[in-house]
Amino acid sequence: MYICVCMSLVVSYLMVHTFIRIISYQLLITQYKKK
């Protein structure tokens, strides 16, 4: 049971982390294109 909870937490954390990285990357590209 605890292993399942831990795995779900890790998966959700990774998903959020990658999502934030993608968003920041897109923002950087748009800022770079504006210049």
PDB file of N, CA, C and O in Angstrom, chain B, residues numbered from 101:
ATOM      1  N   MET B 101       0.849  -1.207   0.000  1.00  0.00           N
ATOM      2  CA  MET B 101       0.000   0.000   0.000  1.00  0.00           C
ATOM      3  C   MET B 101       0.881   1.253   0.000  1.00  0.00           C
ATOM      4  O   MET B 101       0.704   2.140  -0.835  1.00  0.00           O
ATOM      5  N   TYR B 102       1.823   1.320   0.932  1.00  0.00           N
ATOM      6  CA  TYR B 102       2.685   2.510   0.997  1.00  0.00           C
ATOM      7  C   TYR B 102       3.486   2.685  -0.292  1.00  0.00           C
ATOM      8  O   TYR B 102       3.719   3.808  -0.739  1.00  0.00           O
ATOM      9  N   ILE B 103       3.897   1.585  -0.874  1.00  0.00           N
ATOM     10  CA  ILE B 103       4.686   1.671  -2.118  1.00  0.00           C
ATOM     11  C   ILE B 103       3.831   2.307  -3.221  1.00  0.00           C
ATOM     12  O   ILE B 103       4.326   3.126  -3.995  1.00  0.00           O
ATOM     13  N   CYS B 104       2.566   1.936  -3.292  1.00  0.00           N
ATOM     14  CA  CYS B 104       1.675   2.508  -4.327  1.00  0.00           C
ATOM     15  C   CYS B 104       1.546   4.016  -4.136  1.00  0.00           C
ATOM     16  O   CYS B 104       1.622   4.781  -5.097  1.00  0.00           O
ATOM     17  N   VAL B 105       1.353   4.430  -2.902  1.00  0.00           N
ATOM     18  CA  VAL B 105       1.212   5.861  -2.616  1.00  0.00           C
ATOM     19  C   VAL B 105       2.495   6.591  -2.986  1.00  0.00           C
ATOM     20  O   VAL B 105       2.458   7.667  -3.582  1.00  0.00           O
ATOM     21  N   CYS B 106       3.614   6.006  -2.633  1.00  0.00           N
ATOM     22  CA  CYS B 106       4.912   6.637  -2.929  1.00  0.00           C
ATOM     23  C   CYS B 106       5.096   6.752  -4.439  1.00  0.00           C
ATOM     24  O   CYS B 106       5.526   7.794  -4.934  1.00  0.00           O
ATOM     25  N   MET B 107       4.779   5.706  -5.159  1.00  0.00           N
ATOM     26  CA  MET B 107       4.932   5.717  -6.621  1.00  0.00           C
ATOM     27  C   MET B 107       4.034   6.777  -7.249  1.00  0.00           C
ATOM     28  O   MET B 107       4.460   7.508  -8.143  1.00  0.00           O
ATOM     29  N   SER B 108       2.797   6.858  -6.782  1.00  0.00           N
ATOM     30  CA  SER B 108       1.877   7.854  -7.345  1.00  0.00           C
ATOM     31  C   SER B 108       2.391   9.263  -7.065  1.00  0.00           C
ATOM     32  O   SER B 108       2.280  10.145  -7.916  1.00  0.00           O
ATOM     33  N   LEU B 109       2.951   9.475  -5.882  1.00  0.00           N
ATOM     34  CA  LEU B 109       3.503  10.793  -5.546  1.00  0.00           C
ATOM     35  C   LEU B 109       4.676  11.129  -6.463  1.00  0.00           C
ATOM     36  O   LEU B 109       4.783  12.250  -6.960  1.00  0.00           O
ATOM     37  N   VAL B 110       5.542  10.161  -6.681  1.00  0.00           N
ATOM     38  CA  VAL B 110       6.707  10.388  -7.554  1.00  0.00           C
ATOM     39  C   VAL B 110       6.252  10.689  -8.976  1.00  0.00           C
ATOM     40  O   VAL B 110       6.776  11.598  -9.620  1.00  0.00           O
ATOM     41  N   VAL B 111       5.288   9.934  -9.460  1.00  0.00           N
ATOM     42  CA  VAL B 111       4.797  10.136 -10.832  1.00  0.00           C
ATOM     43  C   VAL B 111       4.169  11.525 -10.970  1.00  0.00           C
ATOM     44  O   VAL B 111       4.442  12.240 -11.934  1.00  0.00           O
ATOM     45  N   SER B 112       3.344  11.896 -10.025  1.00  0.00           N
ATOM     46  CA  SER B 112       2.701  13.216 -10.091  1.00  0.00           C
ATOM     47  C   SER B 112       3.759  14.322 -10.011  1.00  0.00           C
ATOM     48  O   SER B 112       3.660  15.328 -10.713  1.00  0.00           O
ATOM     49  N   TYR B 113       4.761  14.136  -9.162  1.00  0.00           N
ATOM     50  CA  TYR B 113       5.827  15.132  -9.036  1.00  0.00           C
ATOM     51  C   TYR B 113       6.585  15.278 -10.358  1.00  0.00           C
ATOM     52  O   TYR B 113       6.873  16.391 -10.798  1.00  0.00           O
ATOM     53  N   LEU B 114       6.900  14.150 -10.980  1.00  0.00           N
ATOM     54  CA  LEU B 114       7.619  14.200 -12.260  1.00  0.00           C
ATOM     55  C   LEU B 114       6.776  14.884 -13.324  1.00  0.00           C
ATOM     56  O   LEU B 114       7.295  15.678 -14.109  1.00  0.00           O
ATOM     57  N   MET B 115       5.496  14.590 -13.359  1.00  0.00           N
ATOM     58  CA  MET B 115       4.613  15.202 -14.361  1.00  0.00           C
ATOM     59  C   MET B 115       4.573  16.717 -14.178  1.00  0.00           C
ATOM     60  O   MET B 115       4.687  17.472 -15.143  1.00  0.00           O
ATOM     61  N   VAL B 116       4.411  17.148 -12.935  1.00  0.00           N
ATOM     62  CA  VAL B 116       4.366  18.594 -12.666  1.00  0.00           C
ATOM     63  C   VAL B 116       5.710  19.234 -13.007  1.00  0.00           C
ATOM     64  O   VAL B 116       5.756  20.325 -13.576  1.00  0.00           O
ATOM     65  N   HIS B 117       6.792  18.560 -12.663  1.00  0.00           N
ATOM     66  CA  HIS B 117       8.125  19.105 -12.933  1.00  0.00           C
ATOM     67  C   HIS B 117       8.347  19.280 -14.431  1.00  0.00           C
ATOM     68  O   HIS B 117       8.803  20.335 -14.873  1.00  0.00           O
ATOM     69  N   THR B 118       8.031  18.262 -15.205  1.00  0.00           N
ATOM     70  CA  THR B 118       8.215  18.356 -16.658  1.00  0.00           C
ATOM     71  C   THR B 118       7.287  19.422 -17.236  1.00  0.00           C
ATOM     72  O   THR B 118       7.670  20.154 -18.148  1.00  0.00           O
ATOM     73  N   PHE B 119       6.070  19.507 -16.708  1.00  0.00           N
ATOM     74  CA  PHE B 119       5.127  20.523 -17.188  1.00  0.00           C
ATOM     75  C   PHE B 119       5.697  21.922 -16.962  1.00  0.00           C
ATOM     76  O   PHE B 119       5.653  22.763 -17.860  1.00  0.00           O
ATOM     77  N   ILE B 120       6.225  22.171 -15.777  1.00  0.00           N
ATOM     78  CA  ILE B 120       6.802  23.489 -15.464  1.00  0.00           C
ATOM     79  C   ILE B 120       7.999  23.770 -16.376  1.00  0.00           C
ATOM     80  O   ILE B 120       8.177  24.892 -16.852  1.00  0.00           O
ATOM     81  N   ARG B 121       8.810  22.747 -16.613  1.00  0.00           N
ATOM     82  CA  ARG B 121       9.982  22.950 -17.485  1.00  0.00           C
ATOM     83  C   ARG B 121       9.548  23.304 -18.901  1.00  0.00           C
ATOM     84  O   ARG B 121      10.140  24.177 -19.535  1.00  0.00           O
ATOM     85  N   ILE B 122       8.525  22.631 -19.394  1.00  0.00           N
ATOM     86  CA  ILE B 122       8.034  22.913 -20.758  1.00  0.00           C
ATOM     87  C   ILE B 122       7.497  24.337 -20.827  1.00  0.00           C
ATOM     88  O   ILE B 122       7.777  25.066 -21.778  1.00  0.00           O
ATOM     89  N   ILE B 123       6.728  24.729 -19.822  1.00  0.00           N
ATOM     90  CA  ILE B 123       6.155  26.082 -19.815  1.00  0.00           C
ATOM     91  C   ILE B 123       7.264  27.130 -19.774  1.00  0.00           C
ATOM     92  O   ILE B 123       7.224  28.106 -20.523  1.00  0.00           O
ATOM     93  N   SER B 124       8.241  26.936 -18.911  1.00  0.00           N
ATOM     94  CA  SER B 124       9.334  27.915 -18.810  1.00  0.00           C
ATOM     95  C   SER B 124      10.119  27.960 -20.121  1.00  0.00           C
ATOM     96  O   SER B 124      10.553  29.027 -20.554  1.00  0.00           O
ATOM     97  N   TYR B 125      10.297  26.803 -20.745  1.00  0.00           N
ATOM     98  CA  TYR B 125      11.020  26.755 -22.015  1.00  0.00           C
ATOM     99  C   TYR B 125      10.267  27.538 -23.091  1.00  0.00           C
ATOM    100  O   TYR B 125      10.871  28.278 -23.867  1.00  0.00           O
ATOM    101  N   GLN B 126       8.948  27.371 -23.129  1.00  0.00           N
ATOM    102  CA  GLN B 126       8.134  28.106 -24.105  1.00  0.00           C
ATOM    103  C   GLN B 126       8.229  29.609 -23.845  1.00  0.00           C
ATOM    104  O   GLN B 126       8.340  30.402 -24.780  1.00  0.00           O
ATOM    105  N   LEU B 127       8.185  29.991 -22.576  1.00  0.00           N
ATOM    106  CA  LEU B 127       8.276  31.415 -22.241  1.00  0.00           C
ATOM    107  C   LEU B 127       9.625  31.980 -22.680  1.00  0.00           C
ATOM    108  O   LEU B 127       9.697  33.092 -23.203  1.00  0.00           O
ATOM    109  N   LEU B 128      10.677  31.220 -22.470  1.00  0.00           N
ATOM    110  CA  LEU B 128      12.007  31.678 -22.879  1.00  0.00           C
ATOM    111  C   LEU B 128      12.055  31.861 -24.396  1.00  0.00           C
ATOM    112  O   LEU B 128      12.620  32.842 -24.880  1.00  0.00           O
ATOM    113  N   ILE B 129      11.484  30.950 -25.131  1.00  0.00           N
ATOM    114  CA  ILE B 129      11.498  31.047 -26.598  1.00  0.00           C
ATOM    115  C   ILE B 129      10.726  32.295 -27.044  1.00  0.00           C
ATOM    116  O   ILE B 129      11.183  33.030 -27.919  1.00  0.00           O
ATOM    117  N   THR B 130       9.564  32.528 -26.444  1.00  0.00           N
ATOM    118  CA  THR B 130       8.768  33.699 -26.841  1.00  0.00           C
ATOM    119  C   THR B 130       9.527  34.988 -26.505  1.00  0.00           C
ATOM    120  O   THR B 130       9.526  35.931 -27.297  1.00  0.00           O
ATOM    121  N   GLN B 131      10.163  35.032 -25.353  1.00  0.00           N
ATOM    122  CA  GLN B 131      10.932  36.236 -24.988  1.00  0.00           C
ATOM    123  C   GLN B 131      12.091  36.436 -25.957  1.00  0.00           C
ATOM    124  O   GLN B 131      12.403  37.562 -26.343  1.00  0.00           O
ATOM    125  N   TYR B 132      12.720  35.340 -26.343  1.00  0.00           N
ATOM    126  CA  TYR B 132      13.860  35.442 -27.256  1.00  0.00           C
ATOM    127  C   TYR B 132      13.398  35.924 -28.632  1.00  0.00           C
ATOM    128  O   TYR B 132      14.090  36.704 -29.286  1.00  0.00           O
ATOM    129  N   LYS B 133      12.232  35.459 -29.065  1.00  0.00           N
ATOM    130  CA  LYS B 133      11.727  35.869 -30.380  1.00  0.00           C
ATOM    131  C   LYS B 133      11.308  37.339 -30.367  1.00  0.00           C
ATOM    132  O   LYS B 133      11.422  38.031 -31.379  1.00  0.00           O
ATOM    133  N   LYS B 134      10.825  37.809 -29.223  1.00  0.00           N
ATOM    134  CA  LYS B 134      10.405  39.214 -29.139  1.00  0.00           C
ATOM    135  C   LYS B 134      11.594  40.138 -29.376  1.00  0.00           C
ATOM    136  O   LYS B 134      11.451  41.201 -29.980  1.00  0.00           O
ATOM    137  N   LYS B 135      12.763  39.731 -28.901  1.00  0.00           N
ATOM    138  CA  LYS B 135      13.960  40.556 -29.102  1.00  0.00           C
ATOM    139  C   LYS B 135      14.354  40.490 -30.571  1.00  0.00           C
ATOM    140  O   LYS B 135      15.337  41.110 -30.975  1.00  0.00           O
TER     141      LYS B 135
END
